Amino acid sequence: MTTETRYRVVIRCPKCGEKYILRGRQRADGEYETGFKRCVCGNETELNVEATPE
């Protein structure tokens, strides 16, 4: 059984200031898979993402 590292991912929207705290895994391309699609203000592209291992 393989164990993938889970990450605590904090996503901040610079347009409206909303903050989301999610858990996810790192994909092969270096991005994090959390299921997050877009901010409540409609912003999909300009997001600040910080991740720390759990």
FENGITA-V46396 format. One record per residue. N is the residue number from 1. RES is the residue in three letters. D_CENTER is the distance of its C-alpha to the mean C-alpha in Angstrom with 1 decimal. Layout:
# FENGITA-V46396
N_RES_D_CENTER + N_RES_D_CENTER
This chain:
# FENGITA-V46396
1_MET_25.5 + 2_THR_22.5 + 3_THR_19.8 + 4_GLU_16.3 + 5_THR_14.4 + 6_ARG_11.6 + 7_TYR_8.9 + 8_ARG_8.0 + 9_VAL_4.6 + 10_VAL_5.8 + 11_ILE_5.2 + 12_ARG_8.9 + 13_CYS_11.1 + 14_PRO_14.2 + 15_LYS_16.4 + 16_CYS_16.6 + 17_GLY_15.1 + 18_GLU_12.9 + 19_LYS_10.4 + 20_TYR_7.9 + 21_ILE_7.6 + 22_LEU_6.4 + 23_ARG_7.5 + 24_GLY_7.2 + 25_ARG_9.3 + 26_GLN_9.7 + 27_ARG_11.6 + 28_ALA_14.9 + 29_ASP_14.0 + 30_GLY_11.6 + 31_GLU_8.3 + 32_TYR_5.8 + 33_GLU_6.9 + 34_THR_5.7 + 35_GLY_8.2 + 36_PHE_6.6 + 37_LYS_9.4 + 38_ARG_10.5 + 39_CYS_11.3 + 40_VAL_14.6 + 41_CYS_16.4 + 42_GLY_15.8 + 43_ASN_13.7 + 44_GLU_11.8 + 45_THR_12.2 + 46_GLU_12.3 + 47_LEU_8.9 + 48_ASN_8.5 + 49_VAL_5.6 + 50_GLU_7.1 + 51_ALA_7.2 + 52_THR_10.5 + 53_PRO_12.4 + 54_GLU_13.8
